Amino acid sequence: MATAPAPDTAQTLCTLLDMVRTGKATTRPELGAHTGLGRKLVAQRVADLLAHGLLEEAELAPSTGGRSARQLRFRRRAGLVLVAELGYTSIGVGLADLGGELLAHHEEPTDVVAEQPEPLLNRVEELFDGLLADLPHDAPPLWGVGIGVLGPVDAAAGCPIPLSMMAGWGGYPVRKRLAERFDVPVWVDNEVNLMALGEYRGTPGHQADDLAYVKLGSGVGAGLISGGRLSRGARGSAGEIGHVRVVDDPSAVCRCGATGCLNLYAGGSSLAAAASAAAKAGDSPALAARLEAQGRVDARDIAEEARAGDPYCVSLLNRAGKMLGRALAALANITNPSLVLVGGGVAYSGDLLLAAIREEVYRLTFPSAAHDLRIELSPLSDRAGLVGAAFMVTDELLSPARLPRWIDAGSPAGLAEIVHS
Ligand SMILES: [Zn+2]
């Protein structure tokens, strides 16, 4: 009888570590039962992970009749990760542990679309320096940097793919620059992808292996998790639902050049323009009063006035929800998620928008794709992107392709073959 080949050591280490990290199995007997590996092999590999400081022993598991097994815990404070996200109108930075928990974070308004990469990344580095300077002297070492940027990203190369609206960013070596500056490995992805990842990995009990995260910002974008993995598409452009045509109207021209795009009806920029016009035309006394007091009105004003019952704002959000529902029904029919999470400023207008989205999605989605489909607000809210950036880094560092390259050194920091690979 042929014997099975000895499991690859790195793969086994990563599998066991992953099970403990995600809580799928937290004792040696559970690890054996879930992986089918023998008791001796599990004991050896767990001993390796304990010796390398990636796992630690915790309390005894509740007894199930026999002798209680010792629980194992991932050492999430073994290292730290610097995280950043560049949205349309703000930059956010943070410091996270290896379990995706934000230990500190900071956000500031910036016109990201109008900025070139140099000054913007100068500012990100300055904010990172500030976060590191505030750490106590006995803090864990920095293990990596994760950053989310606008537009499609070549995740393997760590740089944005050329996009006309972001002049200067196409091909800019974001990873190389930050890796040289901080001497740790760096990963880059699209900011909405990272929001999807943050919700998937950072919200225990709320996870679905097939989920779509929809960000309602200046434009509408989506991040897709399919079978537990981020789905980026061939050129990093998966999830660009803002440019799905939802209305057949040749006079409604999007800045992408096409007509009837979702962004024209549900994007924050378009909503703000509609609100401003309505205020000036006298269609909404509530918005007119806000325009008078603030000098401008935006999507948040619409959301707040809709909640207060202003008929114009209610109808504007209803239409936005309906159009979002159309695009999401198409998305649901094609990708069949079990969970759609809606986040971004406009999403927090109360139940009105969500109700309009749900109504249209359930009306238009094929019954088998609509079955068990939940549509909820994003639980992590504005932290989703930073949390996702932290998980992107730890998932990469602890993957079978990378872990063997640094585990014996105790930390990936400063190792040329992993920092600059
Ligand atoms: Zn468009």
Residues whose N, C-alpha, C, O or C-beta is under 5 A from the ligand:
A	BS01	ZN	G242 H243 C254 C256 A258 C261
